[in-house]
Amino acid sequence: MKKIFKAIILSLGALLLALAPLATLARPAQAATNPSSVAAIKKRGTLRVAVFGDLKPYGWVNQDGKRVGYDVYLARRLAKDLGVKVKFIQVNANNRVDTLNANKADLVLANFTVTPERKQVVSFAKPYMKVSVGVVSKKAKPVTKVSQLKGQKLIVTKGTTAEQYFTQKQKQVQLLKFDSKTQQFNALKNGRATALADDNSYLYAWVKQHPKYTVGIKQLGASSYIAPGIKKGNTSLLKWTNREITKLNKEGFFAKDYNQELKPYFGSEVKPSDIILDK
């Protein structure tokens, strides 16, 4: 009996030794099939970045047909430092995760707020900006307290932290949901709801261009962080992006990005320290 048991152990050991080289070979093969690894991006010659097309001043198309904005400026720099060209993939808030998972983009730079729920399906690199949920309404009938929204209609964009906040914490508010930023702001101007909730930073920019409105509620809940979104399991691009964000912070890139892309669109109530993270 002991001889039989010993023979089985020796056979299993031999089998494991035989399979070990195959396992080693399988790992590079899996890495090679990742279209968003750093090696794949450099080989392809393009970095595919998911951005908004209608979110001024973060990512939008200007009157000359050029993509501009805070996130777009960052995307161009990342591509430059990778030694490749940038290719923009336009997304809405509710399809950012799907775009990553379908391998249509390598990373998301679309005002992507880090949340516990999103961290379950997306890997976030180091954050590069901070924001909070704010509420904009007409100056003639300003909403300055959440209690004023009880039983009222509030506009949000699907897939945003504003939608999540009011769904979870303010269930007495009736949400009117839209797919894009353009749609939600048009709905507000058309009087379809009492107010609109979204990230406070670009609400400040919006009211500067629309003086009949005001950000009556400047912050709801704790501050949140905006970070590049990367597909789960893509460790090579995640590590590279983390190193890149650290480097850009040290050289003052984000202050330059703010001054060029955000400052012209914000009122005096917004300071760089309200947006930019400390080094």
C-alpha positions as CSV (number, residue, x, y, z in Angstrom):
1,M,0.0,0.0,0.0
2,K,2.8,2.4,0.9
3,K,4.5,1.6,-2.5
4,I,1.3,2.5,-4.3
5,F,0.9,5.8,-2.4
6,K,4.5,6.7,-3.0
7,A,4.1,6.0,-6.7
8,I,1.0,8.2,-6.9
9,I,2.9,11.1,-5.2
10,L,5.8,10.8,-7.6
11,S,3.5,10.7,-10.6
12,L,1.7,13.9,-9.4
13,G,5.0,15.6,-8.8
14,A,6.2,14.7,-12.3
15,L,2.9,16.0,-13.8
16,L,3.3,19.4,-12.0
17,L,6.8,19.8,-13.2
18,A,5.7,19.1,-16.7
19,L,2.9,21.6,-16.6
20,A,5.0,24.4,-15.0
21,P,6.6,25.6,-18.2
22,L,3.2,25.7,-19.9
23,A,1.8,27.9,-17.2
24,T,4.8,30.2,-17.6
25,L,4.2,30.4,-21.3
26,A,0.5,31.1,-20.8
27,R,1.1,34.3,-18.8
28,P,2.9,36.2,-21.6
29,A,0.3,35.0,-24.0
30,Q,-2.5,36.5,-21.9
31,A,-0.6,39.8,-21.5
32,A,-0.1,39.9,-25.3
33,T,-3.9,39.7,-25.8
34,N,-4.5,42.8,-23.7
35,P,-5.1,45.6,-26.3
36,S,-4.7,48.3,-23.6
37,S,-1.4,47.3,-22.1
38,V,1.4,49.8,-22.3
39,A,3.2,47.5,-24.8
40,A,0.1,47.2,-27.0
41,I,-0.5,50.9,-27.0
42,K,3.1,51.7,-28.0
43,K,2.9,49.0,-30.7
44,R,-0.4,50.4,-32.0
45,G,0.9,53.9,-31.9
46,T,-2.3,55.4,-30.4
47,L,-3.7,55.9,-26.9
48,R,-7.5,55.6,-27.0
49,V,-9.0,58.0,-24.4
50,A,-12.7,58.2,-23.5
51,V,-13.8,61.8,-23.0
52,F,-17.0,63.8,-22.9
53,G,-17.9,65.8,-26.0
54,D,-20.3,68.3,-24.3
55,L,-18.9,69.0,-20.9
56,K,-17.4,72.5,-20.9
57,P,-14.7,73.2,-19.6
58,Y,-13.6,69.5,-19.1
59,G,-14.2,67.9,-22.4
60,W,-16.0,69.4,-25.4
61,V,-15.7,70.3,-29.1
62,N,-15.2,74.0,-29.7
63,Q,-16.5,76.1,-32.6
64,D,-13.5,75.2,-34.7
65,G,-14.3,71.5,-34.3
66,K,-11.3,70.8,-32.0
67,R,-11.6,68.8,-28.8
68,V,-10.5,70.9,-25.8
69,G,-10.8,71.0,-22.0
70,Y,-9.1,70.0,-18.8
71,D,-9.4,66.3,-19.4
72,V,-8.5,66.6,-23.0
73,Y,-5.4,68.6,-22.2
74,L,-4.3,65.8,-19.8
75,A,-5.0,63.1,-22.4
76,R,-2.8,64.8,-25.0
77,R,0.1,64.9,-22.4
78,L,-0.3,61.3,-21.5
79,A,-0.1,60.3,-25.1
80,K,2.9,62.5,-25.7
81,D,4.8,60.9,-22.7
82,L,3.9,57.4,-24.0
83,G,5.4,58.4,-27.4
84,V,2.1,57.8,-29.3
85,K,-0.8,59.8,-30.8
86,V,-4.1,60.3,-29.0
87,K,-7.4,59.0,-30.3
88,F,-10.5,60.3,-28.6
89,I,-13.6,58.1,-27.9
90,Q,-16.6,60.2,-27.1
91,V,-18.8,58.9,-24.2
92,N,-21.7,59.8,-22.0
93,A,-21.6,59.3,-18.2
94,N,-23.6,56.1,-18.3
95,N,-21.4,54.2,-20.8
96,R,-17.9,55.0,-19.5
97,V,-17.5,51.6,-17.8
98,D,-19.0,49.7,-20.8
99,T,-16.5,51.5,-23.1
100,L,-13.6,50.2,-21.0
101,N,-14.9,46.7,-20.7
102,A,-15.6,46.4,-24.4
103,N,-11.9,47.4,-25.1
104,K,-13.1,50.5,-27.0
105,A,-10.8,52.8,-25.0
106,D,-7.6,52.3,-23.0
107,L,-8.6,54.7,-20.2
108,V,-11.3,57.1,-19.3
109,L,-10.7,60.8,-18.7
110,A,-14.3,62.0,-18.5
111,N,-14.7,63.6,-15.1
112,F,-14.8,60.1,-13.7
113,T,-15.5,60.3,-9.9
114,V,-14.1,57.5,-7.8
115,T,-16.9,55.7,-5.8
116,P,-16.9,52.4,-4.0
117,E,-19.4,51.0,-6.5
118,R,-17.3,51.9,-9.5
119,K,-14.1,50.5,-7.9
120,Q,-15.7,47.1,-8.0
121,V,-15.8,47.2,-11.8
122,V,-13.0,49.7,-12.8
123,S,-9.4,50.3,-11.6
124,F,-8.8,53.9,-10.8
125,A,-5.3,55.5,-11.0
126,K,-4.2,58.3,-8.7
127,P,-6.7,61.1,-8.6
128,Y,-5.9,64.5,-10.2
129,M,-8.9,66.6,-9.1
130,K,-11.5,67.0,-6.4
131,V,-15.2,67.8,-6.7
132,S,-18.5,67.7,-4.8
133,V,-22.1,67.4,-5.8
134,G,-23.8,70.8,-6.2
135,V,-27.2,72.1,-7.2
136,V,-28.0,74.8,-9.7
137,S,-31.4,76.7,-9.9
138,K,-32.8,79.9,-11.2
139,K,-31.6,83.1,-9.4
140,A,-35.2,84.2,-9.1
141,K,-36.1,81.1,-7.2
142,P,-32.9,79.8,-5.7
143,V,-32.6,76.4,-4.1
144,T,-30.3,76.8,-1.2
145,K,-31.3,73.8,1.0
146,V,-32.0,70.2,0.1
147,S,-35.3,70.4,2.0
148,Q,-36.6,72.7,-0.7
149,L,-36.4,69.8,-3.2
150,K,-38.8,67.5,-1.3
151,G,-41.5,66.4,-3.7
152,Q,-39.9,68.4,-6.5
153,K,-38.3,67.4,-9.8
154,L,-34.5,67.4,-10.0
155,I,-32.5,66.9,-13.2
156,V,-29.5,64.6,-13.2
157,T,-27.4,62.8,-15.8
158,K,-27.5,59.0,-15.7
159,G,-24.5,57.3,-14.2
160,T,-23.3,60.3,-12.3
161,T,-22.5,60.7,-8.6
162,A,-25.3,63.3,-8.4
163,E,-27.8,60.6,-9.5
164,Q,-26.3,58.2,-7.0
165,Y,-26.3,60.7,-4.1
166,F,-30.0,61.6,-4.5
167,T,-31.1,58.0,-5.2
168,Q,-29.5,56.7,-2.0
169,K,-29.8,59.7,0.4
170,Q,-32.6,61.9,-0.8
171,K,-35.3,59.5,-1.9
172,Q,-38.1,62.2,-1.5
173,V,-36.7,64.0,-4.5
174,Q,-38.2,63.1,-7.9
175,L,-35.3,62.5,-10.4
176,L,-35.6,63.5,-14.0
177,K,-32.7,61.6,-15.7
178,F,-30.9,62.3,-19.0
179,D,-28.2,60.6,-21.1
180,S,-26.0,63.6,-21.8
181,K,-25.0,67.0,-20.3
182,T,-26.5,68.8,-23.2
183,Q,-29.8,67.2,-22.6
184,Q,-29.8,67.9,-18.9
185,F,-29.0,71.6,-19.2
186,N,-31.5,72.1,-22.0
187,A,-34.1,70.5,-19.7
188,L,-33.3,73.0,-17.0
189,K,-33.5,76.0,-19.3
190,N,-36.9,74.7,-20.6
191,G,-38.2,74.7,-17.0
192,R,-38.8,70.9,-16.8
193,A,-37.6,70.8,-13.2
194,T,-36.9,73.0,-10.1
195,A,-33.2,72.4,-10.2
196,L,-30.2,70.4,-11.5
197,A,-27.6,68.5,-9.6
198,D,-24.1,67.6,-10.9
199,D,-20.4,68.1,-10.0
200,N,-20.1,71.6,-8.5
201,S,-17.0,72.6,-10.4
202,Y,-18.6,72.7,-13.9
203,L,-21.8,74.0,-12.5
204,Y,-19.8,77.1,-11.5
205,A,-18.6,77.3,-15.1
206,W,-22.1,76.9,-16.5
207,V,-23.7,79.6,-14.4
208,K,-20.9,82.0,-15.4
209,Q,-22.2,81.6,-19.0
210,H,-25.9,81.6,-17.8
211,P,-26.2,84.5,-15.3
212,K,-29.9,83.9,-14.6
213,Y,-28.9,80.8,-12.7
214,T,-27.0,80.2,-9.5
215,V,-25.3,77.4,-7.6
216,G,-27.4,77.7,-4.5
217,I,-26.1,74.5,-2.9
218,K,-22.4,74.4,-3.3
219,Q,-21.6,71.1,-1.7
220,L,-23.6,68.0,-0.7
221,G,-21.8,65.2,1.1
222,A,-18.0,64.8,1.3
223,S,-15.6,65.8,-1.4
224,S,-15.0,63.2,-4.1
225,Y,-12.0,62.6,-6.4
226,I,-11.7,62.5,-10.1
227,A,-9.2,59.9,-11.5
228,P,-8.3,58.1,-14.7
229,G,-10.4,54.9,-15.1
230,I,-8.7,51.8,-16.4
231,K,-10.0,48.3,-17.1
232,K,-9.7,45.8,-14.3
233,G,-6.6,43.6,-14.6
234,N,-4.7,46.1,-16.8
235,T,-1.9,46.4,-14.3
236,S,0.8,47.7,-16.8
237,L,-1.3,50.8,-17.8
238,L,-2.4,51.3,-14.2
239,K,1.2,51.4,-12.9
240,W,2.4,53.6,-15.7
241,T,-0.5,56.1,-15.2
242,N,0.1,56.2,-11.4
243,R,3.8,57.1,-12.0
244,E,2.8,59.6,-14.7
245,I,0.3,61.4,-12.4
246,T,2.9,61.6,-9.7
247,K,5.4,63.1,-12.1
248,L,2.9,65.6,-13.5
249,N,2.0,66.8,-10.0
250,K,5.7,67.4,-9.2
251,E,6.3,69.5,-12.3
252,G,3.1,71.6,-11.7
253,F,1.3,70.3,-14.8
254,F,-2.1,70.4,-13.2
255,A,-1.8,74.1,-12.2
256,K,-0.9,74.9,-15.8
257,D,-3.9,72.8,-17.0
258,Y,-6.2,74.7,-14.6
259,N,-5.0,78.1,-15.6
260,Q,-5.3,77.3,-19.3
261,E,-8.5,75.2,-19.4
262,L,-10.6,76.0,-16.3
263,K,-9.8,79.5,-15.0
264,P,-11.3,81.4,-17.9
265,Y,-14.6,79.6,-17.3
266,F,-14.9,79.9,-13.5
267,G,-16.1,82.8,-11.5
268,S,-14.2,84.4,-8.7
269,E,-15.8,82.0,-6.1
270,V,-13.7,79.1,-7.4
271,K,-10.0,78.9,-6.5
272,P,-7.3,76.5,-7.9
273,S,-7.1,74.9,-4.5
274,D,-10.8,74.0,-4.8
275,I,-10.0,71.8,-7.8
276,I,-6.3,70.8,-7.8
277,L,-5.0,68.2,-5.4
278,D,-1.9,68.9,-3.3
279,K,1.3,67.3,-4.5
